[in-house]
Amino acid sequence: MKHRATGRPRGRPPSVPFDLGTRIYDALKRKMDPDTRMVRPQWKELARELGVSRSTISREMPHLKAGGLIESVVMTSEKNARVKCILYKVND
């Protein structure tokens, strides 16, 4: 039986934008707390906004960290010290 092309899955972009890192950084800046410069992004919402998958965003985050644009900050919950939360500090 001959293989038949099925096309792109629904919702998948034809290609990843060349300036995805800049778009992610700009989105994080818009969502940050202006006093602390911290942000806890909702990955699903961010992916939908940018038109890419969450895994595409997660592959781009190390590049933003290496460039010094963002820093990871691990916070513990006030109610339960075992619960950890990762926030990102946006640098200029």
MDTraj code that builds the backbone (N, CA, C; nanometers):
import mdtraj as md
import numpy as np

residues = "MET LYS HIS ARG ALA THR GLY ARG PRO ARG GLY ARG PRO PRO SER VAL PRO PHE ASP LEU GLY THR ARG ILE TYR ASP ALA LEU LYS ARG LYS MET ASP PRO ASP THR ARG MET VAL ARG PRO GLN TRP LYS GLU LEU ALA ARG GLU LEU GLY VAL SER ARG SER THR ILE SER ARG GLU MET PRO HIS LEU LYS ALA GLY GLY LEU ILE GLU SER VAL VAL MET THR SER GLU LYS ASN ALA ARG VAL LYS CYS ILE LEU TYR LYS VAL ASN ASP".split()
xyz = np.array([
    [0.0840, -0.1170, 0.0000],
    [0.0000, 0.0000, 0.0000],
    [0.0892, 0.1242, 0.0000],
    [0.0573, 0.2190, -0.0847],
    [0.1365, 0.3396, -0.0990],
    [0.1053, 0.4381, 0.0142],
    [0.2103, 0.5011, 0.0663],
    [0.1941, 0.6010, 0.1725],
    [0.1319, 0.7271, 0.1146],
    [0.0387, 0.7840, 0.1887],
    [-0.0258, 0.9061, 0.1425],
    [0.0010, 1.0169, 0.2433],
    [0.0345, 1.1328, 0.1939],
    [0.0630, 1.2470, 0.2805],
    [-0.0645, 1.2936, 0.3494],
    [-0.0533, 1.3254, 0.4758],
    [-0.1702, 1.3683, 0.5515],
    [-0.1726, 1.5190, 0.5739],
    [-0.0673, 1.5902, 0.5415],
    [-0.0638, 1.7344, 0.5632],
    [-0.0234, 1.7696, 0.7047],
    [-0.0243, 1.8982, 0.7342],
    [0.0144, 1.9435, 0.8677],
    [-0.0994, 1.9200, 0.9652],
    [-0.0665, 1.8799, 1.0869],
    [-0.1704, 1.8673, 1.1889],
    [-0.2344, 2.0033, 1.2173],
    [-0.3582, 2.0009, 1.2602],
    [-0.4315, 2.1236, 1.2900],
    [-0.3602, 2.2039, 1.3989],
    [-0.3476, 2.3341, 1.3777],
    [-0.2888, 2.4211, 1.4770],
    [-0.1382, 2.4352, 1.4695],
    [-0.0727, 2.3542, 1.3935],
    [0.0729, 2.3627, 1.3841],
    [0.1134, 2.4692, 1.2835],
    [0.2060, 2.5578, 1.3201],
    [0.2460, 2.6615, 1.2254],
    [0.3277, 2.6018, 1.1114],
    [0.3232, 2.6628, 0.9952],
    [0.4024, 2.6104, 0.8839],
    [0.5514, 2.6141, 0.9127],
    [0.5947, 2.7123, 0.9910],
    [0.7347, 2.7182, 1.0324],
    [0.7422, 2.8035, 1.1588],
    [0.8497, 2.7868, 1.2313],
    [0.8708, 2.8639, 1.3547],
    [0.9201, 3.0027, 1.3139],
    [0.8615, 3.1094, 1.3702],
    [0.9068, 3.2444, 1.3358],
    [1.0547, 3.2634, 1.3675],
    [1.1242, 3.3347, 1.2814],
    [1.2684, 3.3535, 1.3000],
    [1.2990, 3.4378, 1.4232],
    [1.2045, 3.5222, 1.4650],
    [1.2264, 3.6081, 1.5812],
    [1.1480, 3.5596, 1.7032],
    [1.1337, 3.4304, 1.7171],
    [1.0546, 3.3740, 1.8261],
    [1.1088, 3.4149, 1.9632],
    [1.2391, 3.4142, 1.9815],
    [1.2981, 3.4534, 2.1086],
    [1.2588, 3.5951, 2.1471],
    [1.2611, 3.6859, 2.0509],
    [1.2220, 3.8245, 2.0751],
    [1.0746, 3.8331, 2.1112],
    [0.9925, 3.7564, 2.0430],
    [0.8483, 3.7566, 2.0710],
    [0.8189, 3.7033, 2.2114],
    [0.8879, 3.5975, 2.2508],
    [0.8696, 3.5418, 2.3854],
    [0.9130, 3.6444, 2.4898],
    [1.0286, 3.7059, 2.4684],
    [1.0808, 3.8070, 2.5607],
    [0.9836, 3.9242, 2.5741],
    [0.9310, 3.9716, 2.4624],
    [0.8351, 4.0825, 2.4655],
    [0.7074, 4.0444, 2.5403],
    [0.6604, 3.9216, 2.5189],
    [0.5403, 3.8745, 2.5884],
    [0.5651, 3.8645, 2.7389],
    [0.6817, 3.8167, 2.7780],
    [0.7151, 3.8085, 2.9206],
    [0.7248, 3.9482, 2.9816],
    [0.7809, 4.0439, 2.9074],
    [0.7902, 4.1814, 2.9576],
    [0.6524, 4.2421, 2.9795],
    [0.5589, 4.2131, 2.8897],
    [0.4228, 4.2663, 2.9037],
    [0.3516, 4.2098, 3.0260],
    [0.3840, 4.0854, 3.0618],
    [0.3142, 4.0170, 3.1705],
    [0.3832, 4.0284, 3.3057],
    [0.5008, 4.0904, 3.3100],
    [0.5768, 4.0951, 3.4354],
    [0.5196, 4.1968, 3.5333],
    [0.5507, 4.1763, 3.6592],
    [0.5180, 4.2728, 3.7641],
    [0.6221, 4.3848, 3.7537],
    [0.5799, 4.5093, 3.7340],
    [0.6778, 4.6170, 3.7132],
    [0.7675, 4.6439, 3.8339],
    [0.7215, 4.6131, 3.9540],
    [0.8031, 4.6390, 4.0732],
    [0.9137, 4.5358, 4.0912],
    [0.8791, 4.4089, 4.0769],
    [0.9764, 4.3018, 4.1001],
    [1.0406, 4.2508, 3.9718],
    [0.9830, 4.2860, 3.8579],
    [1.0274, 4.2382, 3.7249],
    [1.0154, 4.0867, 3.7137],
    [0.9285, 4.0261, 3.7940],
    [0.9072, 3.8812, 3.7924],
    [0.7799, 3.8484, 3.7156],
    [0.7818, 3.7316, 3.6518],
    [0.6655, 3.6862, 3.5777],
    [0.6531, 3.5347, 3.5930],
    [0.5298, 3.4895, 3.6055],
    [0.5012, 3.3458, 3.6043],
    [0.4092, 3.3215, 3.4855],
    [0.4674, 3.2891, 3.3717],
    [0.3864, 3.2783, 3.2497],
    [0.2982, 3.1544, 3.2480],
    [0.1843, 3.1679, 3.1858],
    [0.0976, 3.0546, 3.1579],
    [0.1387, 3.0049, 3.0201],
    [0.2101, 2.8927, 3.0158],
    [0.2705, 2.8455, 2.8907],
    [0.1675, 2.8183, 2.7826],
    [0.0542, 2.7625, 2.8205],
    [-0.0488, 2.7311, 2.7222],
    [-0.1017, 2.8588, 2.6572],
    [-0.1272, 2.9588, 2.7385],
    [-0.1759, 3.0870, 2.6889],
    [-0.0713, 3.1552, 2.6008],
    [0.0544, 3.1515, 2.6439],
    [0.1634, 3.2124, 2.5680],
    [0.1816, 3.1428, 2.4336],
    [0.1736, 3.0113, 2.4335],
    [0.1875, 2.9363, 2.3086],
    [0.0753, 2.9719, 2.2115],
    [-0.0453, 2.9825, 2.2631],
    [-0.1588, 3.0182, 2.1780],
    [-0.1412, 3.1590, 2.1214],
    [-0.0952, 3.2504, 2.2051],
    [-0.0737, 3.3890, 2.1630],
    [0.0303, 3.3987, 2.0512],
    [0.1374, 3.3192, 2.0629],
    [0.2466, 3.3254, 1.9652],
    [0.2275, 3.2321, 1.8462],
    [0.1296, 3.1420, 1.8552],
    [0.1031, 3.0512, 1.7440],
    [0.2033, 2.9380, 1.7324],
    [0.2606, 2.8964, 1.8448],
    [0.3553, 2.7840, 1.8465],
    [0.3153, 2.6897, 1.9601],
    [0.3861, 2.5787, 1.9735],
    [0.3565, 2.4842, 2.0809],
    [0.4343, 2.5201, 2.2076],
    [0.3910, 2.4612, 2.3189],
    [0.4625, 2.4833, 2.4452],
    [0.6039, 2.4282, 2.4378],
    [0.6212, 2.3177, 2.3681],
    [0.7555, 2.2597, 2.3584],
    [0.8484, 2.3501, 2.2767],
    [0.7942, 2.4206, 2.1783],
    [0.8756, 2.5149, 2.1017],
    [0.9221, 2.6285, 2.1917],
    [0.8344, 2.6757, 2.2785],
    [0.8718, 2.7815, 2.3721],
    [0.9778, 2.7298, 2.4695],
    [0.9592, 2.6078, 2.5198],
    [1.0553, 2.5536, 2.6165],
    [1.1927, 2.5321, 2.5530],
    [1.1969, 2.5050, 2.4230],
    [1.3268, 2.4915, 2.3545],
    [1.3953, 2.6268, 2.3378],
    [1.3189, 2.7335, 2.3358],
    [1.3747, 2.8676, 2.3167],
    [1.4209, 2.9312, 2.4486],
    [1.3636, 2.8893, 2.5602],
    [1.3949, 2.9507, 2.6896],
    [1.5436, 2.9437, 2.7269],
    [1.6141, 2.8318, 2.7054],
    [1.7578, 2.8301, 2.7391],
    [1.8381, 2.9353, 2.6623],
    [1.7960, 2.9680, 2.5405],
    [1.8658, 3.0710, 2.4624],
    [1.8459, 3.2090, 2.5255],
    [1.7243, 3.2340, 2.5760],
    [1.6988, 3.3616, 2.6430],
    [1.7780, 3.3715, 2.7738],
    [1.7892, 3.2580, 2.8453],
    [1.8670, 3.2568, 2.9696],
    [2.0148, 3.2777, 2.9408],
    [2.0659, 3.2089, 2.8392],
    [2.2077, 3.2208, 2.8049],
    [2.2423, 3.3619, 2.7586],
    [2.1470, 3.4293, 2.6955],
    [2.1694, 3.5661, 2.6513],
    [2.1561, 3.6685, 2.7621],
    [2.1169, 3.6245, 2.8819],
    [2.1047, 3.7140, 2.9950],
    [1.9763, 3.7956, 2.9960],
    [1.8810, 3.7612, 2.9100],
    [1.7559, 3.8365, 2.9040],
    [1.6610, 3.8002, 3.0173],
    [1.6674, 3.6738, 3.0620],
    [1.5823, 3.6298, 3.1723],
    [1.6643, 3.5448, 3.2687],
    [1.6163, 3.5341, 3.3911],
    [1.6774, 3.4476, 3.4927],
    [1.5674, 3.3636, 3.5551],
    [1.5978, 3.2381, 3.5862],
    [1.5028, 3.1525, 3.6572],
    [1.5172, 3.1749, 3.8065],
    [1.4039, 3.1856, 3.8742],
    [1.4022, 3.2028, 4.0185],
    [1.3064, 3.0989, 4.0754],
    [1.3566, 3.0122, 4.1630],
    [1.2732, 2.9090, 4.2227],
    [1.2192, 2.9612, 4.3549],
    [1.0873, 2.9580, 4.3672],
    [1.0200, 3.0068, 4.4881],
    [0.9493, 2.8892, 4.5537],
    [0.9360, 2.8954, 4.6846],
    [0.8588, 2.7947, 4.7562],
    [0.7249, 2.8546, 4.7968],
    [0.6267, 2.7691, 4.8086],
    [0.4942, 2.8127, 4.8496],
    [0.4951, 2.8504, 4.9966],
    [0.4163, 2.9504, 5.0334],
    [0.4090, 2.9912, 5.1741],
    [0.3395, 2.8852, 5.2581],
    [0.2426, 2.8165, 5.1997],
    [0.1663, 2.7161, 5.2733],
    [0.2406, 2.5836, 5.2854],
    [0.3119, 2.5463, 5.1802],
    [0.3794, 2.4172, 5.1787],
    [0.5196, 2.4368, 5.1219],
    [0.6221, 2.4196, 5.2028],
    [0.7601, 2.4434, 5.1604],
    [0.8084, 2.3434, 5.0557],
    [0.7384, 2.2318, 5.0404],
    [0.7787, 2.1314, 4.9409],
    [0.7331, 2.1684, 4.8001],
    [0.6379, 2.2589, 4.7883],
    [0.5870, 2.2997, 4.6575],
    [0.6770, 2.4091, 4.6020],
    [0.7328, 2.3834, 4.4855],
    [0.8225, 2.4785, 4.4211],
    [0.7539, 2.5404, 4.2998],
    [0.7880, 2.6639, 4.2731],
    [0.7338, 2.7375, 4.1600],
    [0.8495, 2.8095, 4.0921],
    [0.8554, 2.8028, 3.9604],
    [0.9616, 2.8719, 3.8877],
    [0.9045, 3.0011, 3.8290],
    [0.9653, 3.1108, 3.8683],
    [0.9324, 3.2415, 3.8131],
    [1.0506, 3.2856, 3.7271],
    [1.0252, 3.3805, 3.6423],
    [1.1326, 3.4334, 3.5582],
    [1.1476, 3.5818, 3.5855],
    [1.2714, 3.6248, 3.6047],
    [1.3023, 3.7653, 3.6235],
    [1.3465, 3.8193, 3.4874],
    [1.2797, 3.9240, 3.4428],
    [1.3078, 3.9814, 3.3118],
    [1.4128, 4.0906, 3.3290],
    [1.5223, 4.0782, 3.2569],
    [1.6315, 4.1767, 3.2606],
    [1.6242, 4.2642, 3.1368],
    [1.6857, 4.3801, 3.1456],
    [1.6933, 4.4696, 3.0279],
    [1.8272, 4.4606, 2.9624],
])
top = md.Topology()
chain = top.add_chain()
for i, resn in enumerate(residues, 1):
    res = top.add_residue(resn, chain, resSeq=i)
    for name in ("N", "CA", "C"):
        top.add_atom(name, md.element.get_by_symbol(name[0]), res)
traj = md.Trajectory(xyz[None], top)
